Amino acid sequence: MEKVAVDSEQCINLLGFFIPVMGEELEQFDEPIEEADVEEKVRDKIGKELDEIRRRKTKTNKRRFLTNKEDYVLFAGIGYGILFAVLLIGMSSGIFGSSTTLDHKASETFLDTGEECVNIEDQSWILIFPENDAEYLDLSGRNLPSGYAYMNYTIMQSVGDSWETVVSEDSIAQVSGAKASMQAPFDELAVGEYRISFFVDVYNQSEDLANASIVEGGDITPKDIDFELEINSGGFFSFLPFVDSDSHREVRITDPGSRTCWTTKDLGDWGYLLMAAELGGGRETAMLTGGTAGIPAWWMAFISLSLSAVTLLVIYPVMYKIYHQDTDDILSRNHIARVVEDIIGKTSKRLHIDIDWELYKLESRELSIDIIVPYKNTDGTLSDSKDIRAEILREILEEFAIFRVFKPVQLTVKTIGVNQAIDFESGVGVGAGAENADVDEEQDYASFFSELHTLSRVEDEVRDSLDLFFARRSDVKMEGAVVTSDDRVIFVSVIYKPTQRFAFFRFKKTTDEVEVELYRYISTRNQDLLGSQELIVKARNQVSTLADRSGAGRVESASKNDDRIVAVAKQDGLGGRMLQTNFIGNTLSTVEYMANEKREMINKWGFWGLIVFVWIPFMASGVLVGAMLGLLSRMQFTRVLAATFIGGAAASVTWAYTAEGIVKFMHQYKLEAVIPLIIIVFVGAAFLHIRSTKVRRQTELFEDTMLDNFHADVVAKYGEH
């Protein structure tokens, strides 16, 4: 009974103890415990999500090339690009002949809004065009039969309602290459309206035309052309260096007559010129250039459409395959932060550095991921800040490549603390002890002097090992070396240089691999001497090689005098490597930046907004920018493809068929001199827009506001050093 009583009393006391604890004490600690649990649960959830994404990304299931819709589009684009190239090469080289059937057949359909062109394929024809710089009209007969061409021109001036003959001349020339020509000078003609009549007859001889006979097909239909003659002195633009300010006569054809059909070869040659004009100054420049030369609208539209189709069907699927990810596989800001923190934590342990996580900063911006890593050197630190940045950056980029994060990474690594002044080139300060390390009050100088001879002997042996290592290697040579030691550390710093020609491409070993080989060689050869000392080997390649740069797919720098860089994770495959070349990579980065600026509009208007954006000649709008814009807006692949194709086709057709009207308007109001200026303005505006966009992107990319805040935080925590 007594025992039971005691037990009951004890229970009552225990209850009395726990009741206030549950009521008061636990209430005080309840919230922090829950917060810690929530934070840990979030980290665990993020970790599980990353593991799942990694598992999906690293699956090794091999799929056929033609599996997804983008594969078929890419295959179709490559096929059409090959056909288009073969067509142009065949036409311009004359493989397909010089027939005018193609242009003639097109002029009979709705594709040509003008009159039916004159088919010159099977008959002789006459060409008249002015050479204003030399002040004469070039007159020629084309596709002539063999013989002697008798040519005559007559220039008549308009006087009231009649025409008065001003000059008439004739000439005889042997037909060469189915062509005969003469010149009609107008340098002495007065200002006014004129008509020139030109005819060609081909005879079997030139000695006695009265008794000569016209060869078969030698009776060519004469041609009349009306023109205006005026004196031009450069006008308003005479101050420009490329505009002739001297007065000279110019001819403007007012009635050219029926259009002569273009040959297949001429159309092929102009295909190259139109593509160059569109790539250099945009679709508007190409159409005005072609319209001025009288190129048929249907051919200009075809070239522009083909160029847009090849660009869209080839580059867009490649961009989609590289940048597009399923919604579940896209890393959020929290995911990216967790990946980076884990990498920095693991790398810091391997490099023996102490990260100051209070000052650590990460900001995932629209253009880049900015990271600032402050760290302290320890007694085990083997690398300087540049090498540490390279190691951390390589690890981050390799991890980002797995998760397909191809946003530029801007990594800044800063040394803080009392050990930040260690010289890793000379070894001064290496192994000197970590910050806050205990220092013995009594120094054993006897031990120091007793070991001095031994340390000197070890350094000599290590230097001999260095000489032997590089003497036995034919691919590298030593440029310089420093060996220092104390009772705990032997530090070896080596500068080497590859001996191969074109070492940037041919030398396959990385600096890390050379360091490992050198470490093993010295350790093996001097095993008995090293004892308890730690061997530290640092190597630096004097020549930058492809192997050392293999961690990053593409690197951008702020300027020559700024060591800040941004790096993009390396992409596998031929498409990824092509997109990460300097030219294509910079181009796509600029395109992506321009697309981001118009992103809100597309998010608001969607499919139809994308069509209008590609169609209307906004500055730097086109199928490529439109495709990137649709990709960034996470629009479906087929919808982006359809919208950009419709918009591009509408733009090509619109400009092709309005260019002729624009040129005619210019001719009507005597504004021909403005056309080249307009083309120059279009080209210049496109160039300046792209250049200014690149400058704005780079300025925004290398903003250093976070770095300024970091310096302020360091000063606030550690004070001025």
C-alpha positions in Angstrom: 0.0 0.0 0.0 2.8 2.3 0.8 4.5 1.7 -2.5 1.3 2.4 -4.3 0.9 5.7 -2.5 4.3 6.7 -3.3 3.8 5.9 -7.0 0.6 7.9 -7.0 2.3 10.8 -5.4 5.0 10.7 -8.0 2.5 10.6 -10.8 0.7 13.6 -9.4 4.0 15.5 -9.1 4.9 14.5 -12.7 1.5 15.7 -14.0 2.0 18.9 -12.0 5.3 19.3 -13.7 4.2 18.7 -17.2 1.0 20.8 -17.1 2.8 24.2 -16.9 5.4 22.9 -19.3 2.7 22.1 -21.8 0.8 25.2 -21.1 3.7 27.7 -21.1 7.1 26.4 -21.9 6.0 24.5 -25.0 4.1 27.5 -26.2 7.3 29.5 -26.2 9.2 27.0 -28.4 6.3 25.8 -30.5 6.7 28.4 -33.3 10.5 28.1 -33.9 10.2 24.4 -34.0 7.5 24.5 -36.5 9.4 27.0 -38.6 12.5 24.8 -38.6 10.3 21.8 -39.5 8.7 23.7 -42.4 12.0 24.9 -43.7 13.4 21.4 -43.5 10.3 20.0 -45.2 10.7 22.5 -48.0 14.3 21.6 -48.5 13.4 17.9 -48.5 10.7 18.6 -51.0 13.0 20.6 -53.3 15.6 17.9 -53.0 13.2 15.2 -54.0 11.9 17.2 -56.9 15.5 17.8 -58.1 16.3 14.1 -57.8 13.2 13.2 -59.9 14.1 15.8 -62.6 17.6 14.5 -62.6 16.4 10.9 -63.0 14.2 11.9 -66.0 17.0 14.0 -67.6 19.7 11.3 -67.2 17.6 8.4 -68.6 19.5 6.6 -71.3 16.7 5.5 -73.5 17.7 5.9 -77.1 15.1 7.2 -79.4 15.0 7.4 -83.2 15.7 10.7 -84.9 12.2 11.2 -86.3 10.3 10.8 -83.0 8.9 14.2 -82.2 7.2 16.8 -84.3 10.2 19.1 -84.2 12.3 16.4 -85.7 10.1 16.2 -88.7 10.0 20.0 -89.1 13.8 20.1 -88.9 14.2 17.3 -91.4 11.7 19.1 -93.7 13.6 22.4 -93.3 17.0 20.8 -94.1 15.5 19.1 -97.2 13.9 22.3 -98.4 17.1 24.2 -97.8 19.0 21.7 -99.9 16.5 22.0 -102.7 16.5 25.8 -102.6 20.3 25.9 -102.7 20.4 23.5 -105.6 17.7 25.5 -107.5 19.6 28.8 -107.1 23.0 27.3 -108.0 21.6 25.6 -111.0 19.8 28.7 -112.2 22.7 31.1 -111.7 25.3 28.8 -113.1 23.4 28.2 -116.3 22.9 24.5 -115.7 19.1 25.0 -116.3 19.8 27.2 -119.4 18.8 30.8 -120.1 15.1 30.2 -120.8 12.5 32.9 -120.2 9.6 30.4 -120.0 9.5 30.5 -116.2 8.9 34.3 -116.0 6.6 34.2 -119.1 4.4 31.5 -117.6 4.2 33.4 -114.3 3.3 36.7 -116.0 0.2 34.9 -117.5 -1.1 34.1 -114.0 -2.3 36.1 -111.0 1.2 36.0 -109.6 2.2 38.9 -111.9 -0.1 42.0 -111.4 1.4 43.7 -114.5 1.1 43.1 -118.2 2.3 39.8 -119.7 6.0 40.0 -120.3 7.5 39.7 -123.8 8.9 36.2 -124.2 12.4 36.4 -125.8 13.3 32.8 -125.5 12.9 31.9 -129.2 13.2 35.3 -130.8 15.6 38.3 -131.1 14.8 41.3 -128.9 16.1 44.8 -128.2 17.3 46.2 -124.9 17.6 49.9 -124.1 18.8 51.3 -120.8 20.5 54.6 -119.8 24.1 54.9 -118.4 23.6 58.2 -116.6 27.1 58.4 -115.3 28.6 58.2 -118.8 25.7 60.2 -120.3 24.7 57.7 -123.0 21.9 55.2 -123.8 23.1 51.6 -124.3 21.4 50.1 -127.3 21.7 46.4 -128.0 20.1 43.5 -129.9 20.0 40.3 -128.0 19.6 36.6 -129.1 20.6 37.6 -132.6 21.4 35.1 -135.4 24.9 35.0 -136.8 25.8 37.7 -139.4 26.3 41.4 -139.5 24.0 43.7 -137.6 22.9 47.0 -139.1 21.8 49.2 -136.2 20.1 52.6 -136.4 18.7 54.9 -133.7 16.7 58.1 -134.0 16.2 60.5 -131.2 13.2 62.8 -131.5 12.2 65.7 -129.2 8.6 66.6 -128.2 7.6 70.0 -129.6 3.9 70.7 -128.9 1.9 67.8 -130.3 4.6 66.6 -132.7 8.1 65.0 -132.6 11.1 66.5 -134.3 14.2 64.5 -135.2 17.2 65.7 -133.2 19.9 63.1 -134.2 20.0 59.9 -136.1 23.0 57.6 -136.4 23.7 54.0 -137.7 26.3 51.4 -137.2 27.4 48.0 -138.5 28.9 45.4 -136.3 29.4 41.7 -136.5 27.2 39.7 -134.2 29.2 38.2 -131.3 27.8 36.0 -128.7 24.3 36.5 -130.2 24.7 40.2 -129.3 25.4 43.5 -131.1 25.3 47.0 -129.5 26.0 50.7 -130.0 25.7 53.9 -127.9 23.5 56.9 -128.2 25.1 59.9 -126.4 22.8 62.5 -124.8 25.5 64.8 -123.4 24.7 67.6 -125.9 20.9 67.3 -125.7 18.8 70.1 -124.1 16.4 69.5 -121.2 13.1 68.1 -122.5 11.0 65.1 -123.4 12.4 62.7 -126.0 11.7 59.5 -127.8 14.3 57.1 -129.2 13.6 54.6 -131.9 16.0 51.7 -132.4 16.0 48.9 -134.9 18.4 46.1 -135.9 18.6 44.0 -139.0 21.1 41.2 -139.4 22.6 40.7 -142.9 24.8 38.0 -144.4 27.5 40.5 -145.2 28.6 44.0 -144.4 30.5 45.0 -147.6 27.5 45.8 -149.8 24.3 46.1 -147.8 22.3 47.1 -150.9 22.9 43.7 -152.4 23.0 41.8 -149.0 20.2 39.7 -147.8 18.7 39.5 -144.3 19.5 36.2 -142.6 16.7 34.0 -141.3 15.4 35.6 -138.1 17.4 38.7 -138.7 14.4 41.1 -139.1 13.9 42.3 -135.5 10.9 44.3 -134.3 12.0 47.9 -133.6 11.6 49.4 -130.2 10.5 52.9 -129.1 11.1 54.3 -125.6 10.0 57.7 -124.3 12.3 59.5 -121.8 12.9 62.8 -120.0 16.3 64.5 -120.0 17.2 66.7 -117.0 20.3 68.2 -115.5 21.1 67.0 -112.0 23.7 68.5 -109.6 23.2 66.3 -106.6 20.4 68.4 -105.1 19.8 68.5 -101.4 22.2 65.6 -100.8 25.1 67.1 -102.7 26.9 67.6 -99.4 27.3 63.9 -98.8 30.6 62.4 -99.8 29.1 59.6 -101.9 26.8 62.0 -103.9 28.2 63.6 -107.0 27.8 67.4 -106.8 28.9 68.1 -110.4 26.1 68.9 -112.9 25.4 66.2 -115.4 22.5 65.0 -117.6 20.3 62.2 -116.5 17.7 60.2 -118.4 14.5 59.0 -116.8 12.5 56.5 -118.8 8.8 57.5 -118.7 7.4 54.7 -120.9 9.5 51.6 -120.9 6.9 49.6 -122.9 6.2 46.0 -122.2 8.4 44.2 -119.7 10.9 41.8 -121.2 10.8 38.4 -119.5 13.7 37.6 -117.3 15.9 34.6 -118.1 16.4 31.8 -115.6 20.1 32.7 -115.1 19.3 36.3 -114.4 16.7 35.3 -111.8 19.2 33.0 -110.2 21.8 35.8 -110.0 19.3 38.2 -108.5 18.3 35.5 -105.9 21.6 35.8 -104.3 21.5 39.6 -104.3 18.0 39.6 -102.8 19.0 37.3 -100.0 22.1 39.4 -99.2 19.9 42.5 -99.1 17.3 40.9 -96.8 20.0 39.5 -94.4 21.8 42.8 -94.3 18.9 45.3 -94.1 15.7 43.4 -93.7 12.9 42.5 -96.0 12.1 46.1 -96.9 15.6 46.7 -98.2 15.5 43.6 -100.4 12.1 44.5 -101.9 13.1 48.1 -102.7 16.4 46.9 -104.3 14.6 44.3 -106.4 11.7 46.7 -107.3 14.2 49.3 -108.5 15.8 46.8 -110.8 12.4 45.6 -112.2 12.6 42.1 -110.7 9.2 40.4 -110.9 7.2 40.6 -107.6 6.5 36.9 -107.6 10.3 36.1 -107.7 11.0 38.5 -104.9 8.2 37.0 -102.8 9.5 33.5 -103.5 13.1 34.3 -102.4 11.9 36.1 -99.2 9.5 33.2 -98.4 12.2 30.6 -99.0 14.7 32.4 -96.8 12.1 32.7 -94.1 11.1 29.1 -94.4 14.6 27.8 -94.2 15.4 30.0 -91.2 12.2 29.0 -89.5 12.2 25.3 -90.2 15.8 24.8 -89.4 16.7 27.1 -86.5 13.4 27.1 -84.6 13.3 23.3 -84.1 16.9 23.4 -83.0 16.1 26.1 -80.5 13.0 24.2 -79.4 15.0 21.0 -78.8 17.5 22.8 -76.7 15.5 25.4 -74.8 12.1 23.9 -74.5 11.4 21.8 -71.4 8.3 20.2 -70.0 6.6 22.2 -67.2 7.6 19.6 -64.7 11.3 19.8 -65.7 11.7 23.5 -65.5 13.8 24.6 -62.5 12.3 27.3 -60.4 14.3 30.0 -58.6 14.3 27.8 -55.4 15.5 24.8 -57.4 18.3 26.8 -58.9 19.3 28.2 -55.5 19.3 24.7 -54.0 21.5 23.3 -56.8 24.0 26.1 -56.6 24.2 25.9 -52.8 24.8 22.2 -52.8 27.5 22.5 -55.4 29.3 25.3 -53.6 29.1 23.4 -50.3 30.6 20.2 -51.9 33.2 22.2 -53.8 34.3 24.2 -50.8 35.0 21.0 -48.8 37.1 19.6 -51.7 39.0 22.9 -52.1 39.3 23.4 -48.3 37.8 26.9 -48.2 35.4 28.3 -45.6 32.2 29.9 -47.2 30.7 32.8 -45.4 27.0 32.0 -46.0 25.8 35.2 -44.3 27.4 37.2 -47.1 26.7 34.7 -49.9 24.3 36.1 -52.6 22.4 34.6 -55.5 20.0 36.4 -57.8 18.2 34.7 -60.7 17.6 37.6 -63.1 15.8 37.6 -66.5 19.2 37.7 -68.3 21.5 35.8 -66.0 22.1 34.0 -62.7 24.4 36.2 -60.6 26.3 34.5 -57.8 28.7 36.0 -55.2 30.7 33.6 -53.2 32.8 35.0 -50.3 35.2 32.6 -48.7 38.1 32.4 -46.2 41.4 30.6 -46.9 42.3 27.8 -44.5 45.5 25.9 -43.8 44.4 23.4 -46.4 43.5 25.8 -49.2 45.5 25.0 -52.4 44.2 27.5 -54.9 43.8 31.2 -55.5 40.5 32.9 -56.2 40.8 32.6 -60.0 41.3 28.8 -59.7 38.5 28.5 -57.1 36.1 30.5 -59.4 37.0 28.2 -62.3 36.4 25.1 -60.2 33.1 26.3 -58.8 31.9 27.6 -62.2 32.8 24.3 -63.9 30.8 22.3 -61.3 27.8 24.6 -61.6 27.8 24.5 -65.4 28.1 20.7 -65.5 25.1 20.5 -63.2 23.2 23.0 -65.2 23.9 21.1 -68.3 22.1 18.1 -66.8 19.1 20.2 -65.8 19.2 22.0 -69.2 19.6 25.4 -67.6 21.3 27.5 -70.3 21.0 30.9 -68.8 24.3 32.8 -68.5 26.0 32.4 -65.1 27.9 35.4 -63.7 30.1 34.1 -60.8 32.1 36.3 -58.5 34.4 34.8 -56.0 35.9 37.0 -53.3 38.5 36.2 -50.6 37.8 37.7 -47.1 39.4 37.4 -43.8 43.0 37.6 -42.6 44.3 34.9 -45.0 43.2 36.6 -48.2 46.7 37.8 -49.1 48.2 34.4 -49.6 50.4 34.4 -52.8 49.7 31.1 -54.6 52.2 31.8 -57.3 55.2 31.9 -55.0 53.7 29.8 -52.1 54.1 32.6 -49.6 51.5 32.1 -46.9 50.4 28.6 -48.0 49.7 26.4 -45.1 50.2 29.3 -42.7 47.1 28.3 -40.7 43.5 29.2 -40.8 41.8 32.2 -39.4 41.5 32.1 -35.6 44.0 29.2 -35.4 45.7 28.8 -32.1 49.3 30.1 -31.9 51.7 28.7 -29.5 53.2 31.2 -27.1 56.5 29.6 -27.1 58.4 29.1 -30.4 60.8 26.1 -30.8 63.7 27.7 -32.7 65.9 24.7 -32.1 63.5 22.5 -34.0 63.5 25.1 -36.8 67.2 25.1 -37.2 67.5 21.3 -36.9 65.0 20.8 -39.8 66.4 23.6 -42.0 68.9 21.4 -43.7 66.3 18.7 -44.3 63.8 21.1 -45.9 66.5 22.5 -48.2 67.3 18.9 -49.3 63.7 18.1 -50.0 63.3 21.3 -52.1 66.3 20.3 -54.2 65.0 16.8 -54.8 61.6 18.1 -55.8 63.2 20.5 -58.3 65.1 17.6 -59.7 61.8 15.7 -60.1 60.3 18.6 -61.9 63.2 18.8 -64.4 62.9 15.0 -65.0 59.2 15.1 -65.4 59.3 17.7 -68.2 62.4 16.3 -69.7 60.6 13.0 -70.3 57.6 14.7 -71.8 57.5 15.8 -75.4 54.1 17.5 -75.4 54.8 20.1 -72.7 57.8 22.2 -71.5 58.3 24.0 -68.2 58.4 27.8 -68.4 59.0 28.4 -64.7 58.6 26.9 -61.3 58.7 27.8 -57.6 59.3 25.3 -54.8 58.8 26.3 -51.1 58.4 24.3 -48.0 58.0 24.3 -44.2 57.6 21.6 -41.6 54.0 20.9 -42.8 53.7 21.8 -46.5 55.8 21.4 -49.7 54.3 23.8 -52.2 55.1 23.5 -56.0 53.9 26.1 -58.5 54.6 25.3 -62.1 54.0 27.3 -65.4 54.0 25.0 -68.5 53.4 25.4 -72.2 52.3 22.9 -74.8 54.8 22.2 -77.5 52.3 21.2 -80.2 51.4 23.5 -83.0 47.8 24.8 -82.8 47.8 23.8 -79.2 44.4 25.4 -78.6 42.8 22.7 -80.6 45.2 19.8 -80.4 46.3 19.7 -76.7 43.7 17.5 -75.0 44.9 17.4 -71.4 43.4 19.8 -69.0 45.4 21.7 -66.3 43.9 19.5 -63.6 45.1 16.3 -65.4 48.7 17.7 -65.7 48.6 18.6 -62.0 47.5 15.1 -61.1 50.3 13.5 -63.2 52.9 15.9 -61.7 51.7 15.2 -58.2 51.9 11.4 -58.7 55.3 11.6 -60.2 56.8 13.8 -57.4 55.1 11.7 -54.7 56.4 8.4 -56.1 59.9 9.6 -56.7 60.3 11.4 -53.4 58.3 9.1 -51.2 61.0 8.6 -48.6 61.7 12.4 -48.3 58.2 13.7 -48.0 57.4 12.1 -44.7 54.6 13.9 -42.8 54.7 16.9 -45.1 51.7 17.6 -47.4 52.6 18.0 -51.1 50.7 20.8 -52.9 51.0 21.1 -56.6 49.7 24.0 -58.6 50.0 24.1 -62.4 49.1 26.8 -64.9 49.0 26.5 -68.7 50.6 29.5 -70.3 48.5 28.9 -73.4 44.7 28.8 -73.2 43.5 25.5 -74.7 40.1 24.1 -75.7 40.4 21.4 -73.1 40.6 24.0 -70.3 37.6 25.8 -71.7 35.5 22.7 -72.1 33.5 23.3 -69.0 31.6 26.2 -70.6 29.7 26.2 -73.9 30.1 29.9 -74.4 31.8 32.8 -72.5 31.1 36.5 -72.6 33.2 39.2 -71.0 32.3 42.7 -70.0 35.3 44.4 -71.6 39.0 44.0 -72.1 39.8 45.7 -68.8 37.2 43.9 -66.8 37.7 40.3 -65.6 34.0 39.7 -65.1 32.6 37.0 -67.3 29.4 35.1 -67.8 29.4 31.5 -68.9 26.7 29.3 -70.4 26.5 25.5 -69.8 27.8 23.4 -72.6 25.2 21.8 -74.8 25.7 18.4 -76.4 25.1 17.5 -80.0 25.8 19.3 -83.3 22.9 21.7 -82.9 24.0 22.7 -79.4 27.5 23.3 -80.5 26.4 25.4 -83.5 24.2 27.5 -81.3 27.1 28.1 -78.9 29.6 29.4 -81.5 30.4 33.1 -80.9 28.5 34.4 -83.9 25.3 32.3 -83.6 25.4 32.5 -79.8 25.7 36.2 -79.7 23.0 36.5 -82.4 20.5 34.3 -80.6 21.3 36.1 -77.3 20.4 39.4 -78.9 17.3 37.9 -80.5 16.2 36.5 -77.1 16.7 39.9 -75.5 14.6 41.6 -78.2 12.0 38.9 -77.8 11.8 39.5 -74.1 11.2 43.2 -74.7 8.0 42.3 -76.7 7.0 39.4 -74.4 4.2 41.3 -72.7 2.5 42.0 -76.0 2.5 38.4 -77.1 1.3 37.2 -73.7 -1.6 39.6 -74.1 -2.5 39.0 -77.7 -1.3 35.4 -78.2 -1.4 33.7 -81.6 -2.8 36.7 -83.5 -0.5 39.1 -81.9 2.5 37.0 -83.0 1.2 37.0 -86.6 0.9 40.8 -86.6 4.3 41.2 -84.9 6.0 39.2 -87.7 3.9 40.7 -90.4 4.2 44.4 -89.6 7.7 45.7 -90.3 8.7 46.5 -86.7 12.4 47.1 -86.2 14.2 43.7 -86.2 10.9 41.8 -86.4 11.0 38.6 -88.4 10.3 34.9 -88.2 13.4 34.2 -86.0 12.5 36.9 -83.4 8.9 35.8 -83.6 9.8 32.1 -83.1 12.0 33.0 -80.1 9.2 35.2 -78.7 6.7 32.4 -79.0 9.1 30.0 -77.4 9.7 32.3 -74.4 5.9 32.8 -74.1 5.6 28.9 -73.9 3.2 28.8 -76.8 2.7 25.4 -78.4 5.3 24.4 -81.0 2.8 24.1 -83.9 1.0 27.4 -83.0 4.4 29.2 -83.0 5.3 27.6 -86.3 1.9 28.4 -87.9 1.9 32.0 -86.6 5.4 32.9 -87.7 5.0 31.2 -91.1 1.7 33.1 -91.8 3.1 36.4 -90.6 6.4 35.9 -92.6 4.5 34.9 -95.7 2.2 37.9 -95.4 5.1 40.2 -94.9 7.0 38.8 -97.9 4.0 39.0 -100.2 3.0 42.5 -99.0 6.4 44.0 -99.5 7.0 42.2 -102.8 3.8 43.5 -104.4 4.0 47.0 -102.9 7.6 47.6 -103.8 6.8 48.0 -107.5 4.2 50.6 -106.7 6.6 52.5 -104.4 9.2 52.5 -107.2 6.6 53.8 -109.7 5.5 56.5 -107.3 9.2 57.6 -107.0 9.6 57.7 -110.7 6.4 59.6 -111.2 7.5 62.4 -108.8 11.1 62.2 -109.9 12.3 60.9 -106.6 14.6 58.1 -107.9 17.6 59.5 -106.1 15.8 59.0 -102.8 15.5 55.2 -103.3 19.2 54.4 -102.7 19.1 56.7 -99.7 16.1 54.9 -98.3 17.9 51.6 -98.8 20.9 53.0 -97.0 18.7 54.3 -94.2 17.0 50.8 -93.8 20.4 49.0 -93.7 21.8 51.6 -91.3 18.7 51.5 -89.0 18.8 47.7 -88.9 22.5 47.7 -88.0 22.2 50.5 -85.4 19.2 48.8 -83.8 20.9 45.4 -83.5 24.1 47.1 -82.2 22.2 49.2 -79.7 20.3 46.2 -78.5 23.5 44.3 -78.0 24.9 47.2 -76.0 21.8 47.5 -73.9 21.8 43.7 -73.2 25.5 43.7 -72.2 25.0 46.7 -70.0 22.1 45.1 -68.2 23.9 41.7 -68.1 26.9 43.1 -66.3 25.1 45.4 -63.9 27.2 45.5 -60.7 24.6 46.7 -58.1 24.7 43.4 -56.3 28.5 43.6 -56.2 28.4 47.1 -54.7 26.0 45.9 -52.0 28.3 42.9 -51.3 31.2 45.3 -50.7 29.1 47.3 -48.3 28.1 44.1 -46.4 31.8 43.0 -46.1 32.8 46.4 -44.7 29.8 46.3 -42.3 30.8 42.8 -41.0 34.6 42.9 -41.2 35.4 46.6 -41.4 38.0 48.1 -43.8 41.0 45.9 -44.6 
